[in-house]
Amino acid sequence: MKILITGASGLLGQKLIERLQKFNHNLFLLTNKDKDLNEQHHLRGDLCDRPSLIRATQNIDAIIHLA
């Protein structure tokens, strides 16, 4: 399953990523910071910027909003 997580660089986001990786989900992490998340699908964007949200949500099965 392709899952987009907003707020992935925060404490809750990091714990959720650890849990979901155990189930082999394909994670897409949307953050507004340049932070090394050790994840191949790290997307830099802003929730207030419509174009970045449109790009981030293409072909996504689920969204978990933690931002």
HTML snippet that shows the backbone in 3Dmol.js (N, CA, C, O; Angstrom):
<script src="https://3Dmol.org/build/3Dmol-min.js"></script>
<div id="view" style="width:600px;height:400px;position:relative"></div>
<script>
const pdb = `
ATOM      1  N   MET A   1       0.838  -1.174   0.000  1.00  0.00           N
ATOM      2  CA  MET A   1       0.000   0.000   0.000  1.00  0.00           C
ATOM      3  C   MET A   1       0.887   1.243   0.000  1.00  0.00           C
ATOM      4  O   MET A   1       1.879   1.297   0.727  1.00  0.00           O
ATOM      5  N   LYS A   2       0.542   2.221  -0.795  1.00  0.00           N
ATOM      6  CA  LYS A   2       1.271   3.490  -0.850  1.00  0.00           C
ATOM      7  C   LYS A   2       0.628   4.453   0.143  1.00  0.00           C
ATOM      8  O   LYS A   2      -0.540   4.820   0.012  1.00  0.00           O
ATOM      9  N   ILE A   3       1.425   4.854   1.146  1.00  0.00           N
ATOM     10  CA  ILE A   3       0.911   5.705   2.217  1.00  0.00           C
ATOM     11  C   ILE A   3       1.712   6.998   2.270  1.00  0.00           C
ATOM     12  O   ILE A   3       2.941   6.978   2.339  1.00  0.00           O
ATOM     13  N   LEU A   4       1.001   8.123   2.237  1.00  0.00           N
ATOM     14  CA  LEU A   4       1.614   9.438   2.408  1.00  0.00           C
ATOM     15  C   LEU A   4       1.472   9.833   3.873  1.00  0.00           C
ATOM     16  O   LEU A   4       0.377   9.784   4.432  1.00  0.00           O
ATOM     17  N   ILE A   5       2.584  10.224   4.491  1.00  0.00           N
ATOM     18  CA  ILE A   5       2.570  10.669   5.883  1.00  0.00           C
ATOM     19  C   ILE A   5       3.018  12.120   5.925  1.00  0.00           C
ATOM     20  O   ILE A   5       4.126  12.445   5.497  1.00  0.00           O
ATOM     21  N   THR A   6       2.156  12.996   6.443  1.00  0.00           N
ATOM     22  CA  THR A   6       2.552  14.383   6.667  1.00  0.00           C
ATOM     23  C   THR A   6       3.105  14.485   8.085  1.00  0.00           C
ATOM     24  O   THR A   6       2.684  13.743   8.973  1.00  0.00           O
ATOM     25  N   GLY A   7       4.042  15.398   8.298  1.00  0.00           N
ATOM     26  CA  GLY A   7       4.645  15.528   9.617  1.00  0.00           C
ATOM     27  C   GLY A   7       5.545  14.356   9.960  1.00  0.00           C
ATOM     28  O   GLY A   7       5.685  13.996  11.128  1.00  0.00           O
ATOM     29  N   ALA A   8       6.147  13.769   8.960  1.00  0.00           N
ATOM     30  CA  ALA A   8       6.945  12.556   9.137  1.00  0.00           C
ATOM     31  C   ALA A   8       8.223  12.791   9.932  1.00  0.00           C
ATOM     32  O   ALA A   8       8.787  11.838  10.470  1.00  0.00           O
ATOM     33  N   SER A   9       8.693  14.018  10.022  1.00  0.00           N
ATOM     34  CA  SER A   9       9.956  14.264  10.727  1.00  0.00           C
ATOM     35  C   SER A   9       9.758  14.443  12.229  1.00  0.00           C
ATOM     36  O   SER A   9      10.738  14.529  12.970  1.00  0.00           O
ATOM     37  N   GLY A  10       8.523  14.501  12.687  1.00  0.00           N
ATOM     38  CA  GLY A  10       8.255  14.655  14.116  1.00  0.00           C
ATOM     39  C   GLY A  10       8.352  13.336  14.867  1.00  0.00           C
ATOM     40  O   GLY A  10       8.556  12.280  14.268  1.00  0.00           O
ATOM     41  N   LEU A  11       8.203  13.406  16.176  1.00  0.00           N
ATOM     42  CA  LEU A  11       8.316  12.223  17.011  1.00  0.00           C
ATOM     43  C   LEU A  11       7.269  11.175  16.656  1.00  0.00           C
ATOM     44  O   LEU A  11       7.609  10.004  16.489  1.00  0.00           O
ATOM     45  N   LEU A  12       6.006  11.570  16.536  1.00  0.00           N
ATOM     46  CA  LEU A  12       4.954  10.622  16.170  1.00  0.00           C
ATOM     47  C   LEU A  12       5.193  10.035  14.785  1.00  0.00           C
ATOM     48  O   LEU A  12       5.005   8.839  14.562  1.00  0.00           O
ATOM     49  N   GLY A  13       5.612  10.895  13.858  1.00  0.00           N
ATOM     50  CA  GLY A  13       5.886  10.438  12.505  1.00  0.00           C
ATOM     51  C   GLY A  13       6.976   9.386  12.463  1.00  0.00           C
ATOM     52  O   GLY A  13       6.851   8.388  11.753  1.00  0.00           O
ATOM     53  N   GLN A  14       8.046   9.598  13.218  1.00  0.00           N
ATOM     54  CA  GLN A  14       9.154   8.648  13.246  1.00  0.00           C
ATOM     55  C   GLN A  14       8.722   7.308  13.821  1.00  0.00           C
ATOM     56  O   GLN A  14       9.111   6.260  13.306  1.00  0.00           O
ATOM     57  N   LYS A  15       7.931   7.327  14.870  1.00  0.00           N
ATOM     58  CA  LYS A  15       7.446   6.076  15.469  1.00  0.00           C
ATOM     59  C   LYS A  15       6.512   5.336  14.512  1.00  0.00           C
ATOM     60  O   LYS A  15       6.569   4.111  14.404  1.00  0.00           O
ATOM     61  N   LEU A  16       5.659   6.082  13.823  1.00  0.00           N
ATOM     62  CA  LEU A  16       4.745   5.474  12.863  1.00  0.00           C
ATOM     63  C   LEU A  16       5.507   4.854  11.694  1.00  0.00           C
ATOM     64  O   LEU A  16       5.173   3.759  11.242  1.00  0.00           O
ATOM     65  N   ILE A  17       6.517   5.547  11.214  1.00  0.00           N
ATOM     66  CA  ILE A  17       7.340   5.021  10.114  1.00  0.00           C
ATOM     67  C   ILE A  17       7.962   3.687  10.513  1.00  0.00           C
ATOM     68  O   ILE A  17       7.933   2.728   9.741  1.00  0.00           O
ATOM     69  N   GLU A  18       8.524   3.627  11.717  1.00  0.00           N
ATOM     70  CA  GLU A  18       9.128   2.375  12.191  1.00  0.00           C
ATOM     71  C   GLU A  18       8.105   1.238  12.170  1.00  0.00           C
ATOM     72  O   GLU A  18       8.418   0.122  11.756  1.00  0.00           O
ATOM     73  N   ARG A  19       6.900   1.525  12.613  1.00  0.00           N
ATOM     74  CA  ARG A  19       5.859   0.490  12.683  1.00  0.00           C
ATOM     75  C   ARG A  19       5.419   0.059  11.287  1.00  0.00           C
ATOM     76  O   ARG A  19       5.307  -1.136  11.013  1.00  0.00           O
ATOM     77  N   LEU A  20       5.171   1.025  10.403  1.00  0.00           N
ATOM     78  CA  LEU A  20       4.665   0.696   9.070  1.00  0.00           C
ATOM     79  C   LEU A  20       5.701  -0.016   8.211  1.00  0.00           C
ATOM     80  O   LEU A  20       5.343  -0.824   7.355  1.00  0.00           O
ATOM     81  N   GLN A  21       6.983   0.276   8.430  1.00  0.00           N
ATOM     82  CA  GLN A  21       8.029  -0.388   7.656  1.00  0.00           C
ATOM     83  C   GLN A  21       8.057  -1.888   7.932  1.00  0.00           C
ATOM     84  O   GLN A  21       8.466  -2.668   7.072  1.00  0.00           O
ATOM     85  N   LYS A  22       7.631  -2.291   9.112  1.00  0.00           N
ATOM     86  CA  LYS A  22       7.589  -3.716   9.444  1.00  0.00           C
ATOM     87  C   LYS A  22       6.564  -4.463   8.602  1.00  0.00           C
ATOM     88  O   LYS A  22       6.665  -5.678   8.426  1.00  0.00           O
ATOM     89  N   PHE A  23       5.581  -3.740   8.082  1.00  0.00           N
ATOM     90  CA  PHE A  23       4.535  -4.339   7.258  1.00  0.00           C
ATOM     91  C   PHE A  23       4.782  -4.142   5.767  1.00  0.00           C
ATOM     92  O   PHE A  23       3.909  -4.423   4.947  1.00  0.00           O
ATOM     93  N   ASN A  24       5.978  -3.655   5.417  1.00  0.00           N
ATOM     94  CA  ASN A  24       6.414  -3.481   4.031  1.00  0.00           C
ATOM     95  C   ASN A  24       5.522  -2.549   3.218  1.00  0.00           C
ATOM     96  O   ASN A  24       5.325  -2.766   2.022  1.00  0.00           O
ATOM     97  N   HIS A  25       4.984  -1.514   3.858  1.00  0.00           N
ATOM     98  CA  HIS A  25       4.229  -0.512   3.113  1.00  0.00           C
ATOM     99  C   HIS A  25       5.204   0.399   2.366  1.00  0.00           C
ATOM    100  O   HIS A  25       6.340   0.593   2.797  1.00  0.00           O
ATOM    101  N   ASN A  26       4.754   0.946   1.260  1.00  0.00           N
ATOM    102  CA  ASN A  26       5.542   1.879   0.471  1.00  0.00           C
ATOM    103  C   ASN A  26       5.226   3.278   1.009  1.00  0.00           C
ATOM    104  O   ASN A  26       4.145   3.808   0.752  1.00  0.00           O
ATOM    105  N   LEU A  27       6.163   3.879   1.754  1.00  0.00           N
ATOM    106  CA  LEU A  27       5.904   5.127   2.461  1.00  0.00           C
ATOM    107  C   LEU A  27       6.428   6.335   1.688  1.00  0.00           C
ATOM    108  O   LEU A  27       7.533   6.320   1.146  1.00  0.00           O
ATOM    109  N   PHE A  28       5.607   7.370   1.656  1.00  0.00           N
ATOM    110  CA  PHE A  28       5.956   8.654   1.061  1.00  0.00           C
ATOM    111  C   PHE A  28       5.846   9.681   2.171  1.00  0.00           C
ATOM    112  O   PHE A  28       4.773   9.869   2.744  1.00  0.00           O
ATOM    113  N   LEU A  29       6.954  10.348   2.478  1.00  0.00           N
ATOM    114  CA  LEU A  29       7.020  11.214   3.647  1.00  0.00           C
ATOM    115  C   LEU A  29       7.063  12.671   3.227  1.00  0.00           C
ATOM    116  O   LEU A  29       8.016  13.109   2.581  1.00  0.00           O
ATOM    117  N   LEU A  30       6.034  13.423   3.592  1.00  0.00           N
ATOM    118  CA  LEU A  30       5.960  14.842   3.247  1.00  0.00           C
ATOM    119  C   LEU A  30       6.380  15.671   4.447  1.00  0.00           C
ATOM    120  O   LEU A  30       5.747  15.620   5.502  1.00  0.00           O
ATOM    121  N   THR A  31       7.456  16.439   4.278  1.00  0.00           N
ATOM    122  CA  THR A  31       7.926  17.323   5.340  1.00  0.00           C
ATOM    123  C   THR A  31       8.250  18.684   4.735  1.00  0.00           C
ATOM    124  O   THR A  31       8.458  18.813   3.528  1.00  0.00           O
ATOM    125  N   ASN A  32       8.286  19.684   5.589  1.00  0.00           N
ATOM    126  CA  ASN A  32       8.672  21.018   5.113  1.00  0.00           C
ATOM    127  C   ASN A  32      10.111  21.333   5.512  1.00  0.00           C
ATOM    128  O   ASN A  32      10.543  22.484   5.444  1.00  0.00           O
ATOM    129  N   LYS A  33      10.840  20.319   5.924  1.00  0.00           N
ATOM    130  CA  LYS A  33      12.227  20.496   6.351  1.00  0.00           C
ATOM    131  C   LYS A  33      13.140  19.609   5.517  1.00  0.00           C
ATOM    132  O   LYS A  33      12.738  18.545   5.045  1.00  0.00           O
ATOM    133  N   ASP A  34      14.373  20.067   5.345  1.00  0.00           N
ATOM    134  CA  ASP A  34      15.392  19.224   4.717  1.00  0.00           C
ATOM    135  C   ASP A  34      16.009  18.382   5.820  1.00  0.00           C
ATOM    136  O   ASP A  34      16.989  18.783   6.448  1.00  0.00           O
ATOM    137  N   LYS A  35      15.441  17.238   6.045  1.00  0.00           N
ATOM    138  CA  LYS A  35      15.902  16.363   7.120  1.00  0.00           C
ATOM    139  C   LYS A  35      16.128  14.972   6.547  1.00  0.00           C
ATOM    140  O   LYS A  35      15.320  14.476   5.762  1.00  0.00           O
ATOM    141  N   ASP A  36      17.220  14.355   6.938  1.00  0.00           N
ATOM    142  CA  ASP A  36      17.519  13.008   6.466  1.00  0.00           C
ATOM    143  C   ASP A  36      16.626  12.017   7.198  1.00  0.00           C
ATOM    144  O   ASP A  36      16.806  11.779   8.393  1.00  0.00           O
ATOM    145  N   LEU A  37      15.673  11.445   6.492  1.00  0.00           N
ATOM    146  CA  LEU A  37      14.736  10.504   7.088  1.00  0.00           C
ATOM    147  C   LEU A  37      15.053   9.066   6.708  1.00  0.00           C
ATOM    148  O   LEU A  37      14.287   8.157   7.029  1.00  0.00           O
ATOM    149  N   ASN A  38      16.173   8.851   6.029  1.00  0.00           N
ATOM    150  CA  ASN A  38      16.565   7.499   5.594  1.00  0.00           C
ATOM    151  C   ASN A  38      15.437   6.801   4.853  1.00  0.00           C
ATOM    152  O   ASN A  38      15.186   5.614   5.065  1.00  0.00           O
ATOM    153  N   GLU A  39      14.776   7.521   4.009  1.00  0.00           N
ATOM    154  CA  GLU A  39      13.629   6.962   3.283  1.00  0.00           C
ATOM    155  C   GLU A  39      13.740   7.396   1.824  1.00  0.00           C
ATOM    156  O   GLU A  39      14.039   8.556   1.539  1.00  0.00           O
ATOM    157  N   GLN A  40      13.500   6.467   0.905  1.00  0.00           N
ATOM    158  CA  GLN A  40      13.662   6.774  -0.512  1.00  0.00           C
ATOM    159  C   GLN A  40      12.592   7.701  -1.064  1.00  0.00           C
ATOM    160  O   GLN A  40      12.803   8.337  -2.097  1.00  0.00           O
ATOM    161  N   HIS A  41      11.446   7.790  -0.394  1.00  0.00           N
ATOM    162  CA  HIS A  41      10.355   8.615  -0.898  1.00  0.00           C
ATOM    163  C   HIS A  41      10.120   9.823   0.003  1.00  0.00           C
ATOM    164  O   HIS A  41       9.002  10.053   0.463  1.00  0.00           O
ATOM    165  N   HIS A  42      11.176  10.590   0.252  1.00  0.00           N
ATOM    166  CA  HIS A  42      11.051  11.805   1.057  1.00  0.00           C
ATOM    167  C   HIS A  42      10.655  12.951   0.138  1.00  0.00           C
ATOM    168  O   HIS A  42      11.395  13.306  -0.780  1.00  0.00           O
ATOM    169  N   LEU A  43       9.488  13.526   0.390  1.00  0.00           N
ATOM    170  CA  LEU A  43       8.988  14.626  -0.427  1.00  0.00           C
ATOM    171  C   LEU A  43       9.033  15.906   0.379  1.00  0.00           C
ATOM    172  O   LEU A  43       8.476  15.971   1.475  1.00  0.00           O
ATOM    173  N   ARG A  44       9.693  16.930  -0.152  1.00  0.00           N
ATOM    174  CA  ARG A  44       9.699  18.211   0.531  1.00  0.00           C
ATOM    175  C   ARG A  44       8.534  19.010  -0.014  1.00  0.00           C
ATOM    176  O   ARG A  44       8.390  19.178  -1.225  1.00  0.00           O
ATOM    177  N   GLY A  45       7.696  19.505   0.901  1.00  0.00           N
ATOM    178  CA  GLY A  45       6.541  20.277   0.475  1.00  0.00           C
ATOM    179  C   GLY A  45       5.918  21.023   1.632  1.00  0.00           C
ATOM    180  O   GLY A  45       6.367  20.927   2.774  1.00  0.00           O
ATOM    181  N   ASP A  46       4.880  21.764   1.317  1.00  0.00           N
ATOM    182  CA  ASP A  46       4.196  22.589   2.304  1.00  0.00           C
ATOM    183  C   ASP A  46       2.698  22.324   2.200  1.00  0.00           C
ATOM    184  O   ASP A  46       2.139  22.352   1.104  1.00  0.00           O
ATOM    185  N   LEU A  47       2.053  22.069   3.321  1.00  0.00           N
ATOM    186  CA  LEU A  47       0.618  21.794   3.318  1.00  0.00           C
ATOM    187  C   LEU A  47      -0.206  22.972   2.823  1.00  0.00           C
ATOM    188  O   LEU A  47      -1.340  22.794   2.378  1.00  0.00           O
ATOM    189  N   CYS A  48       0.351  24.164   2.897  1.00  0.00           N
ATOM    190  CA  CYS A  48      -0.362  25.359   2.437  1.00  0.00           C
ATOM    191  C   CYS A  48      -0.138  25.642   0.954  1.00  0.00           C
ATOM    192  O   CYS A  48      -0.709  26.585   0.406  1.00  0.00           O
ATOM    193  N   ASP A  49       0.687  24.833   0.309  1.00  0.00           N
ATOM    194  CA  ASP A  49       1.008  25.018  -1.102  1.00  0.00           C
ATOM    195  C   ASP A  49       0.291  23.954  -1.929  1.00  0.00           C
ATOM    196  O   ASP A  49       0.698  22.793  -1.954  1.00  0.00           O
ATOM    197  N   ARG A  50      -0.776  24.363  -2.601  1.00  0.00           N
ATOM    198  CA  ARG A  50      -1.617  23.428  -3.339  1.00  0.00           C
ATOM    199  C   ARG A  50      -0.840  22.581  -4.351  1.00  0.00           C
ATOM    200  O   ARG A  50      -1.045  21.368  -4.388  1.00  0.00           O
ATOM    201  N   PRO A  51       0.041  23.161  -5.174  1.00  0.00           N
ATOM    202  CA  PRO A  51       0.786  22.334  -6.142  1.00  0.00           C
ATOM    203  C   PRO A  51       1.627  21.237  -5.486  1.00  0.00           C
ATOM    204  O   PRO A  51       1.708  20.129  -6.017  1.00  0.00           O
ATOM    205  N   SER A  52       2.253  21.527  -4.341  1.00  0.00           N
ATOM    206  CA  SER A  52       3.057  20.483  -3.700  1.00  0.00           C
ATOM    207  C   SER A  52       2.165  19.383  -3.134  1.00  0.00           C
ATOM    208  O   SER A  52       2.569  18.220  -3.108  1.00  0.00           O
ATOM    209  N   LEU A  53       0.962  19.725  -2.683  1.00  0.00           N
ATOM    210  CA  LEU A  53       0.018  18.707  -2.202  1.00  0.00           C
ATOM    211  C   LEU A  53      -0.485  17.836  -3.341  1.00  0.00           C
ATOM    212  O   LEU A  53      -0.623  16.623  -3.186  1.00  0.00           O
ATOM    213  N   ILE A  54      -0.757  18.447  -4.476  1.00  0.00           N
ATOM    214  CA  ILE A  54      -1.217  17.680  -5.642  1.00  0.00           C
ATOM    215  C   ILE A  54      -0.142  16.696  -6.079  1.00  0.00           C
ATOM    216  O   ILE A  54      -0.438  15.533  -6.353  1.00  0.00           O
ATOM    217  N   ARG A  55       1.113  17.161  -6.148  1.00  0.00           N
ATOM    218  CA  ARG A  55       2.226  16.269  -6.510  1.00  0.00           C
ATOM    219  C   ARG A  55       2.370  15.131  -5.498  1.00  0.00           C
ATOM    220  O   ARG A  55       2.568  13.978  -5.880  1.00  0.00           O
ATOM    221  N   ALA A  56       2.272  15.454  -4.223  1.00  0.00           N
ATOM    222  CA  ALA A  56       2.503  14.457  -3.173  1.00  0.00           C
ATOM    223  C   ALA A  56       1.416  13.388  -3.120  1.00  0.00           C
ATOM    224  O   ALA A  56       1.685  12.255  -2.720  1.00  0.00           O
ATOM    225  N   THR A  57       0.201  13.732  -3.516  1.00  0.00           N
ATOM    226  CA  THR A  57      -0.916  12.791  -3.357  1.00  0.00           C
ATOM    227  C   THR A  57      -1.217  11.972  -4.607  1.00  0.00           C
ATOM    228  O   THR A  57      -2.140  11.157  -4.591  1.00  0.00           O
ATOM    229  N   GLN A  58      -0.481  12.162  -5.668  1.00  0.00           N
ATOM    230  CA  GLN A  58      -0.718  11.384  -6.876  1.00  0.00           C
ATOM    231  C   GLN A  58      -0.384   9.914  -6.629  1.00  0.00           C
ATOM    232  O   GLN A  58       0.687   9.589  -6.117  1.00  0.00           O
ATOM    233  N   ASN A  59      -1.310   9.035  -6.996  1.00  0.00           N
ATOM    234  CA  ASN A  59      -1.132   7.579  -6.895  1.00  0.00           C
ATOM    235  C   ASN A  59      -0.920   7.088  -5.459  1.00  0.00           C
ATOM    236  O   ASN A  59      -0.232   6.091  -5.240  1.00  0.00           O
ATOM    237  N   ILE A  60      -1.505   7.779  -4.492  1.00  0.00           N
ATOM    238  CA  ILE A  60      -1.404   7.400  -3.081  1.00  0.00           C
ATOM    239  C   ILE A  60      -2.690   6.678  -2.675  1.00  0.00           C
ATOM    240  O   ILE A  60      -3.785   7.086  -3.062  1.00  0.00           O
ATOM    241  N   ASP A  61      -2.552   5.609  -1.895  1.00  0.00           N
ATOM    242  CA  ASP A  61      -3.713   4.833  -1.439  1.00  0.00           C
ATOM    243  C   ASP A  61      -4.302   5.378  -0.136  1.00  0.00           C
ATOM    244  O   ASP A  61      -5.512   5.307   0.076  1.00  0.00           O
ATOM    245  N   ALA A  62      -3.448   5.921   0.735  1.00  0.00           N
ATOM    246  CA  ALA A  62      -3.910   6.416   2.042  1.00  0.00           C
ATOM    247  C   ALA A  62      -3.042   7.569   2.480  1.00  0.00           C
ATOM    248  O   ALA A  62      -1.877   7.666   2.095  1.00  0.00           O
ATOM    249  N   ILE A  63      -3.618   8.450   3.292  1.00  0.00           N
ATOM    250  CA  ILE A  63      -2.883   9.589   3.854  1.00  0.00           C
ATOM    251  C   ILE A  63      -3.033   9.551   5.367  1.00  0.00           C
ATOM    252  O   ILE A  63      -4.134   9.393   5.895  1.00  0.00           O
ATOM    253  N   ILE A  64      -1.905   9.698   6.053  1.00  0.00           N
ATOM    254  CA  ILE A  64      -1.920   9.841   7.507  1.00  0.00           C
ATOM    255  C   ILE A  64      -1.381  11.225   7.809  1.00  0.00           C
ATOM    256  O   ILE A  64      -0.218  11.526   7.538  1.00  0.00           O
ATOM    257  N   HIS A  65      -2.236  12.063   8.373  1.00  0.00           N
ATOM    258  CA  HIS A  65      -1.910  13.476   8.590  1.00  0.00           C
ATOM    259  C   HIS A  65      -1.486  13.702  10.044  1.00  0.00           C
ATOM    260  O   HIS A  65      -2.309  13.638  10.958  1.00  0.00           O
ATOM    261  N   LEU A  66      -0.195  13.966  10.244  1.00  0.00           N
ATOM    262  CA  LEU A  66       0.347  14.204  11.581  1.00  0.00           C
ATOM    263  C   LEU A  66       0.925  15.601  11.733  1.00  0.00           C
ATOM    264  O   LEU A  66       1.403  15.956  12.811  1.00  0.00           O
ATOM    265  N   ALA A  67       0.890  16.391  10.684  1.00  0.00           N
ATOM    266  CA  ALA A  67       1.488  17.732  10.734  1.00  0.00           C
ATOM    267  C   ALA A  67       0.588  18.709  11.476  1.00  0.00           C
ATOM    268  O   ALA A  67       0.933  19.883  11.614  1.00  0.00           O
TER     269      ALA A  67
END
`;
const viewer = $3Dmol.createViewer("view");
viewer.addModel(pdb, "pdb");
viewer.setStyle({}, {cartoon: {color: "spectrum"}});
viewer.zoomTo();
viewer.render();
</script>
